[in-house]
């Protein structure tokens, strides 16, 4: 646990040691506001809630989260610091988990900075704050899923741009797996249980339920299992490519 804490502090501090962290936070806050108040037609809806805010998160994260995740391992391998990291008396699991948790907390900080929107809807009306809280929980879990996938893709290459592109594609697949257009491609020949299995992997379906105030244990297990699987895959990839 001590080693995990060391890695976590090192990585989290590294985010705020450069202007990139602040640029990311500003971009995130600006885009979240634009999507909510303009594209989401917040005022036109005439309802005091944050549905317009949360509805865009799967798509907003599709590009912003891979931008955070791409540096997790690709930068270490490109700069050669991964060799030093491997010599430390730290288990591979602690390295992977420490880096992931630092990135997850960093994204969580950016998400918390959107709290003026909560104040706004409470000023304008009487929103269901319970649903808003679960929406934030779901959004953070969603970001964790994207990060875990991005961590594995970052471990595959030294090139951050390649890591970013592959992460975006992989996350996009998880988003659209539950979309009706994709389901229709399989409905003509695949049995219903196959369609249900494909849809069950969709970020949209899982996140939509949580963002509406429904904290289902199955959805929580989905996100935590997804993160665990991809982080385990990250550790395997690092071991396989440590000689590169």
Protein Blocks (a to p, Z undefined) as FASTA:
>chain_A
ZZmmmmmmmmmmmmmmpmklmmmmmmmmmmmmmmmmmmnommlnopacfklmmmmmmmmm
mmmmmmmmmmmmmmmmmnopmmmmmmpccdfklmmmmmmmmmmmmmmmmmmmmmmmmmmm
mmmmccdfklmmmmmmmmmmmmmmmmmmmmmmmmmpmblklmmmmmmmmmmmmmmmmgmk
lmmmmmmmpcfklmmmmmmmpmklmmmmmmnopacfklmmmmmmmmmmmmmmmmmmmmmm
mmZZ
